[in-house]
Amino acid sequence: MILKELEDDRRCDRANARSLDALAKLAASAMADYSAGKTQEFAPETL
């Protein structure tokens, strides 16, 4: 039982690490677009 929980924890840690890597890449891309003037202001009333 404890070994299964430890393995589940390790699996979650690996999945979280991959998610954080992907999020960091998306953030870097968004900042590059912003710096290059390729973005526009968000207008929620247009949704």
C-alpha positions as CSV (number, residue, x, y, z in Angstrom):
1,M,0.0,0.0,0.0
2,I,2.7,2.5,0.9
3,L,4.8,1.5,-2.1
4,K,1.8,2.2,-4.4
5,E,1.3,5.6,-2.8
6,L,5.0,6.4,-3.3
7,E,4.8,5.4,-6.9
8,D,1.7,7.5,-7.4
9,D,3.5,10.5,-5.8
10,R,6.4,10.0,-8.2
11,R,4.1,9.8,-11.2
12,C,2.3,13.0,-10.1
13,D,5.7,14.8,-9.6
14,R,6.8,13.8,-13.2
15,A,3.5,15.0,-14.7
16,N,3.7,18.3,-12.8
17,A,7.2,18.9,-14.0
18,R,6.1,18.3,-17.6
19,S,3.2,20.7,-17.1
20,L,5.4,23.4,-15.7
21,D,7.8,23.0,-18.6
22,A,5.0,23.4,-21.1
23,L,3.6,26.4,-19.2
24,A,7.0,28.1,-19.1
25,K,7.3,27.7,-22.9
26,L,3.9,29.1,-23.4
27,A,4.7,32.1,-21.2
28,A,8.0,32.7,-23.0
29,S,6.1,32.7,-26.3
30,A,3.4,35.0,-25.1
31,M,6.1,37.5,-23.8
32,A,7.9,37.3,-27.1
33,D,4.7,38.1,-28.9
34,Y,4.0,41.0,-26.5
35,S,7.5,42.4,-26.9
36,A,7.1,42.2,-30.7
37,G,3.8,44.1,-30.6
38,K,1.8,41.1,-31.8
39,T,-0.8,41.3,-29.1
40,Q,-3.8,43.3,-28.4
41,E,-5.6,44.4,-25.3
42,F,-8.2,42.0,-24.0
43,A,-11.7,43.3,-24.1
44,P,-14.1,41.0,-22.2
45,E,-17.2,42.8,-23.4
46,T,-16.5,41.5,-26.9
47,L,-16.9,37.9,-25.9
